[in-house]
Amino acid sequence: MSKGKSKTLAAFLALVLGTMGLHRFYLKGWGDWVGWLFPIPTALGWWGVERVRALGQDDQLAWVLVPMLGVALAASCLTAVVYAVTPQDKWNAAHNPHLPADAPAGAGHALTIAVLVIAMLTGTTAFMASLAFSFQRYFEYQIEEAKKISQPGG
């Protein structure tokens, strides 16, 4: 009899490598097509970060791309939180149906709580930073455009 899919390990994978879909592959196998979609917004977000580094903060494409990385990070952290707070019986029913409802694979412990706390802090930070970057750049752009319109002869 197998040990089952660990709730703590799944939450940890979502926290650390969730933007690459590793937690989905752990739970559902390499054939999970949704897991293969995870790297796309992550890669686009990193491309946006590289555009900011190379072209500066005035690059409008980066305004769209950088938040993709933040949202991917925040979504992965949210997934880790959901995994960590899932009750043992529900976890085992969903991911370990061949095991009893009280199987240890679905139990949480101190490491699960640590992953939960780190995921909440990291996810909130990533999401808020993405929003701040996007809105700051958008409003600065609007101000620049308004200045162009309001200048005499321009």
N, C-alpha and C positions, 0 to 999 in steps of 0.2 A: 504494500500500500504506500502511495507517495505521501510526502509531507504536505503538499499543497502549496498554493501561492500565498506568500507572506504579505500581509497588509503593510507591515513596516517596510519591507524591501520595496514594494510597489510605490509607497509614498516617497521613499528615499530616491528611487529612480525618477519619479516625476519631478522632484525638487532639483536634482542634480543634472539629469539629462533629459528632462521632459520636453524641452524644445526640440529634441531630436526624435521624440516618439518612443524612447526606449521602454518606458513604463507600459505602453500599449503592446509592444512586442513581448515583454515579459508576461503579461496577462493573457494575450490573445494569440501570440505566435507571430512569425515573420510574414504570414499571409494577411495580416491586418492592413487593409489599404488606407485606413484613416491614419495609422501610425506613419505611413510613408508620406503623408501630406505635411506632417509637423515641421520637417526641415525647411520647407519652402519659405514661410514667412520669417523664419529665423535667419536664413541666408540673405533674404532681401533686406532685413533689418541691419544685418552686419554690413551689407553693401552700402546702406544709407550712412552708417557710422563712418565707413571709409570715405564716402563722398564728403562728409562734413570735414573730416581730417584733411582731405586733399583740396577741396574747393571752398571751404569755409562754411559758416552758418547761413549764408545767403542762398545756398543751393535749394531751390524749391522742391526738387525731387526728394531730397533728403528729409524734408518736412513730412513726407508721406512714408518714406521707408523706415526711418528710425523708430517711429511709434510701433511698427510691426514687430520689431524686436522686443519692445517693452510689453506689448500685448501678449506675445508668445511666452515671455517669461512669466507674466502675471497669470496667464492661463495654466501654465505648468504648475505654478505654485498653488493655484486654486485647486487643481486636480489633486495635488499632494494633500491639501487640507481636507478635501472630500474623502480621500482614501483613509486618512488618519482618523477621522471622526466617524467613519462607518462602523456601526455596531458589529460585533463579532459574528453573530448569527446571520446577519444580512451579507456580510463579506463572504462567509463560507458558502452561503446559498448561491451567491452570484459567481464566485471564482473557484470554489472548491465543492461542487455539488456532490462529489463522491465521498466527502468527509462528513462527520457529524457536525451539527450546528455549533457545538462548543469546541471544535478542533483548535489547537493552539495557533495554527497558521493565521487565523483571523483575529487573534488577540492583539491588543496593544500593550505596550510597556514603556519604559522611560525613553527609549530611543524614538518611539513613535511620537511621544510628546515633544521631544526635541525637534524632530522633523516638522511637526505641526507649527511650532513657534517660529522656526527659521523660515518656513514657507510663508507664514503670514507676514513676517517682517519684509522678506525679500519681494514677495508679490506686490505688496502695497507700495513699496519703494519704487519698483520697476513701473508699475502702472501710473503712479503720480508723477514720476519723472518724465514719462512719455507724454502725458497730458500737458505738463508744464512746458516741455520743449515745443510741442506742436502749437499750443495756443500762443506762446510767446512769439514764435516765429510768424505765425499768422497775423497777430495784431501789429507787430513791427512792420510787416509788409503792408498792411492796411494804412498805417500811419505814413509810411513813405509814399504810397500812392496818393494819399490825401494831400501831402505836401506838394507833390508834383502838380496836382490839379489847382491848388490854391496859389501857387507862385504866379506872379504877374508875368505875362509873356511866355508861359510854359505850358 
